[in-house]
C-alpha cells in the first residue's frame, strides 16, 4: 500500500506525460486526421450526426443554418419539414447555433460562418464521413401513410374510442 501511495506522489515521468499528450492532441502524422477520442466525442451526439448527414447530402455540401434546423427538427420529430412547429424548429436552431456547429467548426469538420448562417464542409470532413452513414440520405423523402393506411389507422382509433358493451 505504501508503494502505491509513493508512486502516486512521485512526479510524472516523461512516459506518462507522452501518454497524456497523445490522448489530448490530434495525431501529427496527418494534419487532416482527427484523434479517435475527438472522433468518438463528436459522433456521440445524435443531433451532430444528423447535422453531418444532412450536410453531406446537400448540393456542394453547403447549406444555411435555417434550412438545416428545419430539416433536422423534422427528422427528430418524424414529420415533414412543412409540418414542424415554430417551437420545434427554434429548439433545434438554438442547439445547433450555440453548441453543435461551433464544436464541429472548432475541429474543422465544418466551416461555420455564424454571422452569415452558412455551413460548408471543412478540411477534416472526409475523415469523419465514413462513420456518419446516410440515414438522412434524402431529407425531403419522409414516410407518410397512404390513404388506405390512414383509413385503417382511423378505424382502429374509432374502435378504441367505442365503449365496450357489457354482456349480461
N, C-alpha and C positions, 0 to 999 in steps of 0.2 A: 504494500500500500504506500509506503514512504517513497518508493522508487517512482511510482506513478505521479505522485504529487510533485516530486522533484522534476520529473520530466515535463510536467505541465508548467512549472515555474521557470524552466530554462528558456532562454531567448530562442526565438525561431531560428532554425537552421536555414541555410541557403536553399536546401531542397524543399523545405516546407514553403518558403516564400515563392519558389518557382511554381509549385503546385497551385498555390492560391492565385498567383498571377495568371496561370494558364486557364483557370476556370472563369476568371473575370474578364479577360481580354480576348478579343477575337483572334483566330489563327492568323499569323502574319504571312504564311506561305502564299496565300491567295487573298489579296485585299478585298475581293468581291465576296468572299466566303463569310458566313455567319458562324459563330461558335454554337455548338449544339445546345448549350444551355439557353442562349438567346433565342434560338430557333424554337425550342420547346416552350419557352415562356410566351413568345409572340403567338404561337399557334394554340395556346391553351384556352384562349377565349373564343367562343363560338361567333361572336359578332365580328371579331377581327378576321376569322376565317371567311365569313360571309363577305366581308369587305374585299378581301383579296380575290375571292372567286368572282365577285361582281366585276371588279376592275379588270381581271384577266379576260373577260368576255366582252368588253366594250370595244367599239371601233378605235383603233390606235391606242388601246389601253389607256383611255383618257375619259374622265367624267367630271361632274360637278358634285359638290357636297349635297346640294339639294336633291339631285336625282338619285344619288347613292342612298341617302337617308330614306327616301320614298320607297325604293325597291327593297332595301333591307328590312324596313318596317313591315312591308307587305309579306316578305318571306318569313319573318319571325312570327307574324300573326296569321300565316297561312291564308292569305287573301290576295286579291288583285290590287295593284298599286292605286287604282282609281277608287277603291273602297276603303282605304285606310283612313282613320280619323286624324284630325289635326294633332291630338294628344299623342297618338302612336308615332306619328312622323316626328313630332317635336322631341319626344323622349329619345328616339334613335339619333336624331340630328345632334342633340346636345352631347350624348355619349361619344359619338364619332368626333365631334368638334373638340371636346375637352380632353378626351382620353386616348381613344384608339388611333386616330390619324396622327396626332403628334408622336405617339410611341413608334408607329411604323415609319414615320418620317425620320425620327431620330436614328433608327437603324438602317436608313437609306433603302428601305424596301419600296417605299413610295416617295414621290415628290409632292408634297402638300403645300400649296400656296394658300395660307389661311386667309389673307386679305381678299384674294380673288375667289376663293372657294373652289379651286381646281385641284384635281388629283390625277397624277400620272404615275406610271410605274417608275421605280427608282433603279439605280445600278445593281442593287442586290436582289431585285425581284426574281430573276431567274434561279437564284439559289433556293428560294422558298417555294417556287412554283410546283415542283414535283410532289410536295406534301399537302397542297391545298385542295386537290381534287377538282371536280367540276359540278358540284351539287347545284349551283346556280347557273348552270350552263346557258339556259335561256330564261332570264328572269321575267320575260313577258309571257311565258307559256305556263300559266298557272292552271292547276286542275280545278275545273268547275263541274259540278254534277250535270248530267244530261237531263232533258225534260222528263224522261222515264224515271231516272233516279230521284229527281225532285218529287215526283208524284208518289213513289214508293216511300220516300222519307216522310212526306206529309201524311200518308195513310198510317204509317207506324206511329207518328206523333198523335194523330187523332185517336187511335186505339188506346194509347196510354192515357189520354185525357178522359176517355169514356169511363164512367164509374162502373165497377163490376156489379153485375146483378146478383142479388142474394138468392140462392137456391133454397126452396122450402122443402 
